[in-house]
């Protein structure tokens, strides 16, 4: 029953969809939880059913770019292409238009935010990073549980960027899947209902999704001029 929970928090998963996404969704369903998946456009082909299953389970699909390139190193046009390509694929596959984005490698800035804001997208940051792409399961659990609180947005990964080297990222996401049951059990113990980012952002416990217009007015004005020029 939803009414027995007073607070909400969100697990988020970057770099999918992948062969590990189904296992993540299954674990979420087993614990009555939902999550937001920030997907890469280049990872969607051949995995369309995975996204549809995630949506059917109540999860939210958001944008993580197309190629996992650092957005701060791209032109305005390239940033738009990264976002619109992935948004169109998500819409075609799921029937839902994404409204949220998170930058690959968390590489963002006022210019990138302005470009994405001009597309009607809101940036999502995080309150806790599990670093599950490089840590052992026990450490992932500890870091996630340390960040569990009302309004939290916790960063995890259900996929792996093809550009990642063995030194940067573990070869699979077994540790992430293995950590999930303990994280979700602890969340329930703390009275937290694990939902999507959009649900957290609409909850009085705390709006974590960062609107592009939260930039200072003078910065926003400069950013808009740069976007139009690009």
ROSE-4610 file (N, C-alpha, C; in Angstrom, 1 decimal, always signed):
// ROSE-4610
residu = [X/X/X/X/X/X/X/X/X/X/X/X/X/X/X/X/X/X/X/X/X/X/X/X/X/X/X/X/X/X/X/X/X/X/X/X/X/X/X/X/X/X/X/X/X/X/X/X/X/X/X/X/X/X/X/X/X/X/X/X/X/X/X/X/X/X/X/X/X/X/X/X/X/X/X/X/X/X/X/X/X/X/X/X/X/X/X/X/X/X/X/X/X/X/X/X/X/X/X/X/X/X/X/X/X/X/X/X/X/X/X/X/X/X/X/X/X/X/X/X/X/X/X/X/X/X/X/X/X/X/X/X/X/X/X/X/X/X/X/X/X/X/X/X/X/X/X/X/X/X/X/X/X/X/X/X/X/X/X/X/X/X/X/X/X/X/X/X/X/X/X/X/X/X/X/X/X/X/X/X/X/X/X/X/X/X/X/X/X/X/X/X/X/X/X/X/X/X/X/X/X/X/X/X/X/X/X/X/X/X/X/X/X/X/X/X/X/X/X/X/X/X/X/X/X/X/X/X/X/X/X/X/X/X/X/X/X/X/X/X/X/X/X/X/X/X/X/X/X/X/X/X/X/X/X/X/X/X/X/X/X/X/X/X/X/X/X/X/X/X/X/X/X/X/X/X/X/X/X/X/X/X/X/X/X/X/X/X/X/X/X/X/X/X/X/X/X/X/X/X/X/X/X/X/X/X/X/X/X/X/X/X/X/X/X/X/X/X/X/X/X/X/X/X/X/X/X/X/X/X/X/X/X/X/X/X/X/X/X/X/X/X/X/X/X/X/X/X/X/X/X/X/X/X/X/X/X/X/X/X/X/X/X/X/X/X/X/X/X/X/X/X/X/X/X/X/X/X/X/X/X/X/X/X/X/X/X/X/X/X/X/X/X/X/X/X/X/X/X/X/X/X/X/X/X/X/X/X/X/X/X/X/X/X/X/X/X/X/X/X/X/X/X/X/X/X/X/X/X/X/X/X/X/X/X/X/X/X/X/X/X/X/X/X/X/X/X/X/X/X/X/X/X/X/X/X/X/X/X/X/X/X/X/X/X/X/X/X/X/X/X/X/X/X/X/X/X/X/X/X/X/X/X/X/X/X/X/X/X/X/X/X/X/X/X/X/X/X/X/X/X/X/X/X/X/X/X/X/X/X/X/X/X/X/X/X/X/X/X/X/X/X/X/X/X/X/X/X/X/X/X/X/X/X/X/X/X/X/X/X/X/X/X/X/X/X/X/X/X/X/X/X/X/X/X/X/X/X/X/X/X/X/X/X/X/X/X/X/X/X/X/X/X/X/X/X/X/X/X/X/X/X/X/X/X/X/X/X/X/X/X/X/X/X/X/X/X/X/X/X/X/X/X/X/X/X/X/X/X/X/X/X/X/X/X/X/X/X/X/X/X/X/X/X/X/X/X/X/X/X/X/X/X/X/X/X/X/X/X/X/X/X/X/X/X/X/X/X/X/X/X/X/X/X/X/X/X/X/X/X/X/X/X/X/X/X/X/X/X/X/X/X/X/X/X/X/X/X/X/X/X/X/X/X/X/X/X/X/X/X]
num = [1/1/1/2/2/2/3/3/3/4/4/4/5/5/5/6/6/6/7/7/7/8/8/8/9/9/9/10/10/10/11/11/11/12/12/12/13/13/13/14/14/14/15/15/15/16/16/16/17/17/17/18/18/18/19/19/19/20/20/20/21/21/21/22/22/22/23/23/23/24/24/24/25/25/25/26/26/26/27/27/27/28/28/28/29/29/29/30/30/30/31/31/31/32/32/32/33/33/33/34/34/34/35/35/35/36/36/36/37/37/37/38/38/38/39/39/39/40/40/40/41/41/41/42/42/42/43/43/43/44/44/44/45/45/45/46/46/46/47/47/47/48/48/48/49/49/49/50/50/50/51/51/51/52/52/52/53/53/53/54/54/54/55/55/55/56/56/56/57/57/57/58/58/58/59/59/59/60/60/60/61/61/61/62/62/62/63/63/63/64/64/64/65/65/65/66/66/66/67/67/67/68/68/68/69/69/69/70/70/70/71/71/71/72/72/72/73/73/73/74/74/74/75/75/75/76/76/76/77/77/77/78/78/78/79/79/79/80/80/80/81/81/81/82/82/82/83/83/83/84/84/84/85/85/85/86/86/86/87/87/87/88/88/88/89/89/89/90/90/90/91/91/91/92/92/92/93/93/93/94/94/94/95/95/95/96/96/96/97/97/97/98/98/98/99/99/99/100/100/100/101/101/101/102/102/102/103/103/103/104/104/104/105/105/105/106/106/106/107/107/107/108/108/108/109/109/109/110/110/110/111/111/111/112/112/112/113/113/113/114/114/114/115/115/115/116/116/116/117/117/117/118/118/118/119/119/119/120/120/120/121/121/121/122/122/122/123/123/123/124/124/124/125/125/125/126/126/126/127/127/127/128/128/128/129/129/129/130/130/130/131/131/131/132/132/132/133/133/133/134/134/134/135/135/135/136/136/136/137/137/137/138/138/138/139/139/139/140/140/140/141/141/141/142/142/142/143/143/143/144/144/144/145/145/145/146/146/146/147/147/147/148/148/148/149/149/149/150/150/150/151/151/151/152/152/152/153/153/153/154/154/154/155/155/155/156/156/156/157/157/157/158/158/158/159/159/159/160/160/160/161/161/161/162/162/162/163/163/163/164/164/164/165/165/165/166/166/166/167/167/167/168/168/168/169/169/169/170/170/170/171/171/171/172/172/172/173/173/173/174/174/174/175/175/175/176/176/176/177/177/177/178/178/178/179/179/179/180/180/180/181/181/181/182/182/182/183/183/183/184/184/184/185/185/185/186/186/186/187/187/187/188/188/188/189/189/189/190/190/190/191/191/191/192/192/192/193/193/193/194/194/194/195/195/195/196/196/196/197/197/197/198/198/198/199/199/199/200/200/200/201/201/201/202/202/202/203/203/203/204/204/204/205/205/205/206/206/206/207/207/207/208/208/208/209/209/209/210/210/210/211/211/211/212/212/212/213/213/213/214/214/214/215/215/215/216/216/216/217/217/217/218/218/218/219/219/219/220/220/220/221/221/221/222/222/222/223/223/223/224/224/224/225/225/225/226/226/226/227/227/227/228/228/228/229/229/229/230/230/230]
x = [+0.8/+0.0/+0.9/+0.6/+1.4/+1.3/+0.1/-0.2/+0.7/+1.3/+2.0/+3.4/+3.8/+5.1/+4.9/+5.8/+5.7/+6.7/+7.7/+8.8/+9.2/+9.8/+10.2/+11.6/+12.3/+13.6/+13.7/+14.8/+14.9/+16.3/+16.2/+17.4/+17.4/+18.6/+18.8/+19.9/+19.7/+20.6/+21.1/+22.4/+23.0/+23.6/+23.7/+24.5/+23.8/+22.6/+21.9/+21.2/+20.3/+20.0/+21.1/+21.1/+22.2/+21.6/+22.5/+22.0/+21.7/+22.1/+21.8/+20.6/+20.0/+18.8/+17.6/+17.3/+16.2/+16.4/+17.6/+17.8/+17.5/+17.9/+17.7/+16.2/+15.4/+14.0/+13.3/+13.7/+13.1/+13.3/+14.5/+14.7/+13.9/+13.8/+12.9/+11.5/+11.0/+9.6/+9.4/+10.4/+10.3/+10.2/+10.6/+10.6/+9.5/+8.7/+7.7/+8.3/+9.4/+10.1/+10.1/+10.3/+10.5/+11.8/+12.2/+13.5/+13.4/+14.4/+14.6/+15.9/+15.8/+16.9/+17.3/+18.5/+19.1/+19.9/+19.3/+19.8/+20.6/+21.4/+22.2/+21.5/+21.4/+20.7/+21.3/+22.7/+23.4/+23.2/+22.7/+22.5/+21.1/+20.2/+18.8/+18.5/+19.2/+18.9/+19.1/+18.1/+18.1/+17.7/+17.5/+17.1/+15.8/+15.0/+13.8/+12.8/+12.7/+11.8/+12.2/+13.5/+14.0/+13.4/+13.4/+12.9/+11.4/+10.7/+9.2/+8.9/+9.7/+9.4/+9.7/+10.7/+10.9/+9.8/+9.3/+8.1/+6.9/+6.7/+5.5/+5.6/+6.8/+7.1/+6.9/+6.6/+6.4/+7.7/+8.7/+9.9/+9.9/+10.8/+10.9/+12.1/+12.0/+13.1/+13.5/+14.8/+15.3/+16.5/+17.1/+18.2/+19.5/+20.5/+21.9/+22.8/+22.2/+22.9/+22.8/+23.6/+23.6/+24.8/+26.0/+27.3/+28.1/+27.7/+28.5/+29.7/+29.7/+30.7/+30.5/+31.6/+31.5/+30.7/+29.6/+28.8/+29.5/+30.4/+31.1/+32.1/+32.4/+33.4/+32.8/+31.4/+30.7/+30.2/+29.9/+29.2/+27.8/+27.1/+25.7/+24.9/+25.2/+24.5/+24.7/+25.9/+26.2/+25.5/+25.4/+24.6/+23.1/+22.6/+21.2/+21.0/+21.9/+21.8/+21.8/+22.7/+22.8/+21.4/+20.8/+19.6/+18.4/+18.3/+17.1/+17.1/+18.3/+18.3/+17.8/+18.3/+17.9/+16.5/+16.0/+14.6/+13.7/+14.0/+13.1/+13.1/+14.2/+14.2/+13.3/+13.5/+12.7/+11.2/+10.9/+9.5/+8.9/+9.7/+9.3/+9.1/+10.0/+10.1/+9.0/+8.9/+8.0/+6.7/+6.6/+5.4/+5.4/+6.5/+6.5/+7.7/+7.4/+8.4/+9.2/+10.5/+11.3/+11.4/+11.5/+11.7/+12.9/+13.6/+14.8/+16.1/+17.2/+18.5/+19.5/+20.6/+21.7/+23.0/+24.0/+25.1/+26.0/+26.5/+27.5/+28.7/+29.2/+30.3/+30.0/+28.8/+28.3/+29.0/+29.4/+30.1/+29.1/+28.7/+27.7/+28.2/+27.4/+27.8/+26.7/+26.9/+25.8/+25.4/+26.4/+26.1/+25.3/+25.8/+25.1/+23.7/+23.5/+22.2/+21.3/+21.8/+21.0/+20.6/+21.4/+21.0/+19.9/+20.1/+19.1/+17.9/+18.0/+16.8/+16.0/+16.7/+16.0/+15.1/+15.5/+14.7/+13.6/+13.4/+12.4/+12.8/+14.1/+14.6/+15.1/+14.9/+15.4/+16.6/+17.6/+18.8/+18.5/+19.0/+18.9/+20.3/+20.6/+21.9/+21.8/+22.4/+22.3/+22.6/+22.3/+22.6/+23.6/+23.8/+24.7/+25.2/+26.5/+27.1/+27.6/+27.1/+27.5/+28.9/+29.2/+30.4/+30.4/+29.2/+29.1/+29.8/+30.2/+30.9/+32.4/+32.8/+34.2/+34.4/+33.3/+33.5/+32.9/+33.3/+32.8/+31.4/+30.6/+29.2/+29.0/+29.8/+29.7/+29.9/+30.8/+31.0/+29.9/+29.3/+28.2/+27.0/+26.7/+25.6/+25.9/+27.1/+27.4/+27.2/+27.6/+27.5/+26.1/+25.3/+23.9/+23.1/+23.3/+22.6/+23.0/+24.2/+24.6/+23.9/+23.4/+22.7/+21.2/+20.7/+19.2/+18.6/+17.8/+17.1/+15.9/+14.9/+13.9/+14.4/+13.9/+14.3/+15.6/+16.2/+17.5/+17.4/+18.4/+18.6/+20.0/+19.9/+21.1/+21.6/+22.8/+23.3/+23.9/+23.4/+23.9/+24.0/+24.5/+24.7/+24.1/+23.3/+22.9/+23.6/+24.5/+25.2/+26.6/+27.3/+28.7/+29.0/+29.6/+29.9/+31.0/+30.8/+31.8/+33.1/+33.1/+34.4/+35.2/+34.5/+35.2/+36.3/+37.5/+38.6/+38.4/+39.2/+39.1/+39.5/+40.4/+40.8/+39.7/+38.8/+37.7/+36.5/+36.2/+34.9/+35.0/+34.3/+34.2/+33.6/+33.9/+33.4/+31.9/+31.3/+29.8/+29.2/+27.9/+27.1/+26.5/+27.2/+26.8/+26.7/+27.7/+27.8/+26.6/+26.2/+25.0/+23.7/+23.5/+22.3/+22.4/+23.5/+23.7/+23.4/+23.8/+23.6/+22.1/+21.4/+20.0/+19.1/+19.0/+18.1/+18.4/+19.6/+20.0/+19.6/+19.9/+19.5/+18.0/+17.3/+15.8/+15.2/+15.7/+15.2/+15.5/+16.7/+17.0/+16.1/+15.9/+15.0/+13.6/+13.1/+11.7/+11.8/+12.9/+13.0/+13.0/+13.6/+13.6/+12.3/+11.4/+10.1/+10.2/+11.1/+11.3/+10.6/+9.9/+9.3/+10.2/+10.7/+11.6/+10.8/+10.9/+10.1/+10.9/+10.3/+11.1/+11.5/+12.4/+12.9/+11.7/+10.9/+9.8/+8.9/+8.7/+7.9/+8.5/+9.8/+10.6/+10.5/+10.7/+10.7/+9.3/+8.3/+6.9/+6.5/+7.4/+7.1/+7.6/+6.9/+7.2/+8.5/+8.9/+10.2/+11.4/+11.3/+12.4/+12.4/+12.6/+12.7/+14.2/+14.6/+16.0/+16.3/+15.3/+15.5/+15.8/+16.8/+17.3/+16.7/+15.8/+15.2/+16.3/+16.3/+17.3/+17.2/+16.0/+15.8/+16.2/+16.8/+17.3/+18.7/+19.2/+20.5/+20.2/+21.2/+21.1/+20.6/+19.8/+19.2/+20.2/+21.3/+22.3/+23.1/+23.3/+23.9/+23.0/+21.7/+20.7/+20.6/+20.6/+20.5/+21.7/+22.9/+24.1/+24.0/+23.6/+23.5/+22.5/+21.4/+20.4/+21.0/+21.8/+22.4/+23.4/+24.1/+25.1/+24.4/+23.3/+22.5/+22.0/+21.4/+20.9/+22.1/+23.2/+24.3/+24.9/+24.7/+25.2/+24.3]
y = [-1.2/+0.0/+1.3/+2.2/+3.4/+4.3/+4.2/+5.1/+4.9/+3.8/+3.5/+4.1/+4.7/+5.3/+6.8/+7.5/+9.0/+9.7/+9.0/+9.7/+8.9/+9.6/+9.0/+9.3/+8.4/+8.5/+7.8/+8.1/+7.5/+6.9/+5.6/+5.0/+5.4/+5.7/+6.0/+5.2/+4.8/+3.9/+4.5/+4.6/+5.2/+4.1/+4.5/+3.8/+2.6/+2.3/+1.3/+1.7/+0.9/-0.5/-1.4/-2.5/-3.5/-4.9/-5.9/-7.2/-7.4/-6.3/-6.3/-5.6/-4.9/-4.0/-4.9/-5.9/-6.8/-7.3/-7.7/-8.2/-7.1/-5.8/-4.7/-4.5/-4.5/-4.3/-5.4/-6.6/-7.7/-7.6/-7.1/-6.9/-5.8/-4.7/-3.6/-4.1/-4.8/-5.3/-6.2/-7.0/-8.0/-7.2/-6.0/-5.2/-4.1/-4.1/-3.1/-1.7/-1.6/-0.3/+0.0/+1.3/+1.8/+2.6/+3.0/+3.7/+4.5/+5.3/+6.1/+5.6/+5.3/+4.8/+5.9/+6.3/+7.3/+6.6/+6.5/+5.6/+6.3/+5.5/+6.0/+5.6/+6.5/+6.2/+5.1/+5.1/+4.0/+2.6/+2.5/+1.2/+0.7/+1.4/+1.0/+0.0/+0.1/-0.9/-2.3/-3.1/-4.5/-4.8/-3.7/-3.8/-3.1/-2.9/-2.2/-2.8/-4.1/-4.8/-4.6/-4.5/-4.2/-2.9/-1.9/-0.6/-0.7/-1.4/-1.5/-2.3/-3.3/-4.0/-3.1/-2.2/-1.3/-0.3/+0.2/+1.1/+0.4/-0.8/-1.6/-1.8/-1.9/-2.1/-0.8/+0.3/+1.6/+2.5/+2.1/+2.8/+4.0/+4.9/+6.1/+6.0/+6.4/+6.4/+7.8/+8.2/+9.5/+9.5/+10.6/+10.7/+10.8/+10.1/+10.1/+10.5/+11.0/+11.3/+10.1/+10.2/+9.2/+8.3/+8.9/+8.2/+8.1/+8.8/+8.9/+9.8/+10.7/+11.7/+12.8/+13.5/+14.6/+15.7/+16.1/+17.2/+18.5/+18.8/+20.0/+20.2/+19.1/+19.2/+19.2/+19.3/+19.3/+20.7/+20.9/+22.2/+22.1/+23.3/+23.3/+22.4/+22.4/+21.5/+20.0/+19.7/+18.3/+17.9/+18.8/+18.5/+18.3/+19.2/+19.0/+17.6/+17.3/+16.0/+14.8/+14.9/+13.8/+13.7/+14.8/+14.7/+14.4/+15.0/+14.7/+13.3/+12.8/+11.4/+10.5/+10.6/+9.6/+9.9/+11.1/+11.4/+10.8/+10.9/+10.3/+8.8/+8.2/+6.7/+6.3/+6.9/+6.6/+6.8/+7.8/+8.1/+7.0/+6.6/+5.6/+4.2/+3.9/+2.6/+2.5/+3.5/+3.4/+4.2/+5.1/+5.9/+7.0/+7.3/+8.3/+9.3/+10.6/+11.6/+11.9/+11.7/+12.0/+13.5/+13.8/+15.2/+15.5/+14.4/+14.6/+14.1/+14.6/+14.2/+14.3/+13.5/+13.6/+13.5/+14.3/+14.3/+13.1/+12.5/+11.4/+11.9/+11.1/+11.4/+12.7/+13.0/+14.2/+15.5/+15.5/+16.6/+17.6/+18.6/+19.5/+20.9/+21.9/+23.3/+24.2/+25.5/+26.4/+26.4/+26.2/+26.2/+24.9/+23.8/+22.5/+22.5/+23.1/+23.2/+24.1/+25.1/+26.1/+25.4/+24.6/+23.9/+22.9/+22.1/+21.1/+21.8/+22.9/+23.6/+24.1/+24.5/+25.0/+24.0/+22.7/+21.5/+21.1/+21.9/+21.6/+20.5/+20.2/+19.1/+19.7/+18.9/+19.3/+18.4/+19.0/+18.2/+17.6/+16.4/+15.6/+15.4/+15.8/+15.6/+14.4/+14.4/+13.3/+13.7/+12.9/+13.2/+12.2/+11.1/+10.0/+9.2/+9.0/+8.2/+6.9/+5.8/+4.5/+4.1/+4.7/+4.3/+2.8/+2.2/+0.8/+0.3/+1.2/+0.8/+0.4/+0.7/+0.3/-0.3/-0.4/-0.9/-2.3/-3.0/-4.3/-4.1/-5.2/-5.2/-4.6/-5.0/-4.5/-3.0/-2.5/-1.0/-0.3/-0.9/-0.3/-0.2/-1.3/-1.3/-0.2/-0.2/+0.8/+2.3/+2.5/+3.9/+4.3/+3.3/+3.6/+3.8/+2.9/+3.0/+4.3/+4.7/+6.0/+7.2/+7.0/+8.1/+8.0/+7.0/+6.8/+7.8/+8.7/+9.7/+10.2/+10.9/+11.4/+12.4/+12.3/+13.2/+12.8/+11.7/+11.3/+10.8/+11.1/+10.6/+9.9/+8.6/+7.8/+7.3/+7.5/+7.1/+5.7/+4.9/+3.5/+3.4/+2.2/+1.9/+0.5/+0.5/-0.8/-1.2/-0.3/-0.6/-0.1/-0.2/+0.2/+0.9/+2.1/+2.8/+2.0/+1.9/+1.2/+1.9/+3.2/+3.9/+3.7/+3.1/+2.9/+1.9/+2.2/+1.3/+0.3/-0.8/-1.7/-1.0/+0.0/+0.7/+1.6/+2.1/+3.0/+2.3/+1.1/+0.4/-1.1/-1.7/-3.1/-3.7/-4.9/-5.4/-5.7/-5.8/-6.1/-5.4/-5.7/-5.0/-6.0/-7.2/-8.2/-7.6/-6.8/-6.2/-5.3/-4.6/-3.7/-4.5/-5.5/-6.4/-7.0/-7.5/-8.2/-7.2/-5.9/-5.0/-4.5/-4.6/-4.0/-4.6/-5.9/-6.4/-5.8/-5.7/-5.1/-3.6/-2.9/-1.5/-1.3/-2.1/-1.9/-2.4/-3.4/-3.8/-2.7/-2.1/-1.1/+0.2/+0.5/+1.6/+1.4/+0.2/-0.1/+0.0/-0.5/-0.4/+1.0/+1.9/+3.4/+4.1/+3.4/+4.0/+4.8/+4.5/+5.2/+4.4/+5.0/+4.4/+4.8/+3.8/+4.0/+4.2/+5.4/+5.8/+6.4/+7.0/+7.6/+9.0/+9.6/+10.9/+11.9/+11.7/+12.7/+12.7/+11.5/+11.4/+12.1/+11.9/+12.6/+14.1/+14.6/+16.0/+16.6/+15.9/+16.4/+16.2/+15.6/+15.3/+16.5/+16.8/+17.9/+17.6/+16.4/+16.0/+16.6/+17.0/+17.7/+17.5/+18.6/+18.6/+18.6/+17.5/+17.3/+17.5/+17.3/+17.6/+19.0/+19.4/+20.7/+21.4/+22.3/+23.0/+23.9/+24.0/+24.8/+26.3/+26.7/+28.1/+28.4/+27.4/+27.7/+28.4/+28.5/+29.2/+30.7/+31.4/+32.8/+33.5/+34.6/+35.2/+35.7/+36.3/+36.9/+35.8/+34.6/+33.5/+32.9/+32.8/+32.2/+33.1/+34.4/+35.3/+35.1/+35.0/+34.8/+33.4/+32.4/+31.1/+31.0/+31.7/+31.7/+32.4/+33.4/+34.1/+33.1/+32.4/+31.4/+30.3/+29.8/+28.8/+29.2/+30.4/+30.9/+31.1/+31.5/+31.7/+30.4/+29.3/+28.0/+27.3]
z = [+0.0/+0.0/+0.0/-0.9/-1.0/+0.2/+0.8/+1.9/+3.1/+3.3/+4.5/+4.4/+3.3/+3.1/+3.1/+3.8/+3.9/+3.0/+2.6/+1.9/+0.6/-0.3/-1.6/-1.9/-2.6/-3.1/-4.4/-5.2/-6.5/-6.7/-7.3/-7.9/-9.3/-9.8/-11.3/-11.8/-13.1/-13.7/-15.1/-15.2/-16.4/-17.4/-18.6/-19.6/-20.3/-20.0/-20.6/-21.9/-22.4/-21.9/-22.3/-21.5/-21.7/-21.4/-21.4/-21.0/-19.5/-18.8/-17.3/-16.9/-17.9/-17.5/-17.1/-17.8/-17.4/-15.9/-15.5/-14.2/-13.2/-13.5/-12.6/-12.5/-13.6/-13.6/-12.8/-13.0/-12.2/-10.7/-10.3/-8.9/-8.3/-9.1/-8.7/-8.5/-9.5/-9.4/-8.1/-7.9/-6.7/-5.4/-5.4/-4.1/-4.2/-5.3/-5.4/-5.7/-6.3/-6.6/-8.1/-8.3/-9.7/-9.7/-10.9/-11.1/-12.4/-12.5/-13.8/-14.5/-15.8/-16.6/-17.6/-17.4/-18.4/-19.4/-20.6/-21.7/-22.7/-23.4/-24.5/-25.8/-26.7/-28.0/-28.7/-28.7/-29.5/-28.9/-27.7/-27.0/-27.2/-27.8/-27.9/-28.9/-30.1/-31.2/-30.8/-31.0/-30.6/-29.2/-28.4/-27.0/-26.7/-27.8/-27.6/-26.6/-26.6/-25.7/-24.3/-24.0/-22.7/-22.2/-23.0/-22.6/-22.4/-23.3/-23.1/-21.8/-21.4/-20.2/-19.0/-19.1/-18.0/-17.8/-18.9/-18.8/-18.3/-18.7/-18.2/-16.7/-16.2/-14.8/-14.0/-14.7/-14.0/-14.0/-14.7/-14.6/-15.7/-15.5/-16.4/-17.2/-18.5/-19.4/-19.7/-19.5/-19.7/-20.6/-20.9/-21.9/-21.2/-21.7/-21.3/-22.5/-23.5/-24.7/-25.7/-26.8/-27.8/-27.6/-27.5/-27.7/-26.4/-25.4/-24.1/-24.3/-25.3/-25.4/-24.4/-24.0/-23.1/-23.8/-23.2/-23.9/-23.9/-22.9/-22.8/-23.9/-24.6/-25.6/-27.0/-27.0/-28.3/-28.6/-29.9/-30.3/-29.9/-30.0/-29.7/-30.5/-31.8/-32.8/-32.4/-32.0/-31.7/-30.4/-29.5/-28.2/-28.6/-29.4/-29.8/-30.5/-31.4/-32.1/-31.1/-30.1/-29.1/-28.4/-28.0/-27.3/-28.1/-29.3/-30.1/-30.7/-31.1/-31.6/-30.6/-29.3/-28.3/-27.9/-27.8/-27.5/-28.5/-29.8/-30.8/-30.7/-30.4/-30.3/-29.1/-27.9/-26.8/-27.1/-27.7/-28.1/-29.0/-30.0/-31.0/-30.3/-29.4/-28.8/-27.7/-26.8/-25.6/-25.8/-26.8/-26.9/-25.9/-25.2/-24.2/-24.6/-24.4/-24.7/-23.5/-23.5/-22.3/-22.0/-20.8/-20.4/-19.5/-19.1/-18.3/-18.9/-18.5/-19.1/-18.0/-18.2/-17.3/-18.2/-18.0/-18.8/-18.6/-19.7/-19.6/-18.8/-17.9/-17.0/-16.1/-16.0/-15.3/-15.8/-17.1/-17.7/-18.3/-17.5/-17.9/-17.6/-17.8/-17.6/-18.1/-17.9/-18.3/-19.8/-20.7/-22.1/-22.4/-21.9/-22.2/-21.6/-20.4/-19.8/-20.6/-21.2/-22.0/-23.3/-23.9/-25.2/-24.8/-23.8/-23.5/-23.0/-22.2/-21.8/-23.0/-24.0/-25.2/-25.9/-25.6/-26.1/-25.1/-24.1/-23.1/-22.1/-22.0/-21.1/-19.8/-18.7/-17.4/-17.0/-16.5/-16.0/-14.7/-14.5/-13.3/-12.8/-11.5/-10.9/-10.0/-8.8/-7.9/-6.5/-5.5/-4.2/-3.6/-4.3/-3.9/-5.1/-5.1/-6.2/-5.7/-6.1/-5.6/-6.2/-7.4/-8.1/-8.4/-8.7/-8.9/-10.1/-11.0/-12.2/-11.9/-10.7/-10.4/-9.0/-8.2/-6.9/-6.7/-5.7/-5.3/-4.7/-4.7/-4.3/-2.9/-2.0/-0.6/-0.5/-1.2/-1.2/-1.9/-2.9/-3.6/-2.6/-1.9/-0.9/+0.1/+0.7/+1.7/+1.2/+0.0/-0.5/-0.8/-1.3/-1.6/-0.3/+0.7/+2.0/+2.7/+2.6/+3.2/+2.6/+1.4/+0.7/+0.8/+1.4/+1.4/+2.4/+1.8/+2.6/+1.8/+2.4/+1.6/+0.5/-0.7/-1.8/-2.4/-2.0/-2.6/-4.0/-4.8/-6.1/-6.2/-6.3/-6.1/-7.5/-7.8/-9.2/-9.2/-10.1/-10.4/-11.9/-12.3/-13.7/-14.1/-15.1/-15.6/-16.9/-17.4/-18.6/-18.5/-19.6/-19.7/-21.0/-21.0/-22.3/-23.0/-24.3/-25.1/-25.1/-24.8/-24.8/-23.5/-22.5/-21.2/-21.3/-20.7/-20.7/-19.5/-19.5/-18.3/-17.0/-17.1/-15.9/-15.4/-16.3/-15.9/-15.3/-15.9/-15.6/-15.5/-14.6/-14.5/-15.8/-16.2/-17.5/-17.5/-16.4/-16.3/-15.1/-15.0/-13.9/-12.9/-12.8/-11.8/-10.4/-10.1/-8.7/-8.4/-9.5/-9.3/-9.0/-9.8/-9.6/-8.3/-7.9/-6.6/-5.4/-5.6/-4.5/-4.3/-5.4/-5.3/-4.2/-4.0/-3.0/-1.6/-1.2/+0.1/+0.2/-0.9/-0.9/-0.8/-1.6/-1.6/-0.2/+0.4/+1.7/+2.7/+2.7/+3.6/+3.4/+2.2/+1.8/+2.5/+2.3/+2.9/+4.4/+5.0/+6.4/+6.9/+6.1/+6.5/+6.1/+5.6/+5.2/+3.9/+3.1/+1.8/+0.7/-0.1/-1.3/-2.5/-3.2/-4.3/-5.6/-6.1/-7.3/-8.3/-9.3/-10.4/-10.0/-10.8/-10.5/-10.6/-11.6/-11.8/-10.5/-10.0/-8.8/-7.6/-7.5/-6.4/-6.6/-7.8/-8.1/-7.8/-7.8/-7.6/-6.1/-5.3/-3.9/-3.0/-2.0/-1.1/-0.4/-0.4/+0.3/-0.3/-1.6/-2.2/-3.7/-4.5/-5.9/-6.3/-6.9/-7.2/-8.7/-9.5/-10.9/-11.1/-11.8/-11.9/-13.1/-13.0/-14.2/-14.8/-16.1/-16.7/-16.3/-16.0/-15.6/-14.2/-13.5/-12.2/-12.2/-13.4/-13.6/-13.3/-12.7/-12.5/-13.7/-13.6/-14.7/-15.7/-15.2/-16.2/-16.9/-16.2/-16.9/-17.9/-17.6/-18.5/-19.7/-19.6/-20.7/-21.6/-21.1/-21.9/-22.6/-21.8/-22.4/-23.6/-23.4/-24.5/-25.8/-25.6/-26.8/-27.4/-26.6/-27.2/-27.9/-27.4/-28.0/-29.4/-29.4/-30.7/-31.7/-31.2/-32.1/-32.6/-31.9/-32.3/-33.2]
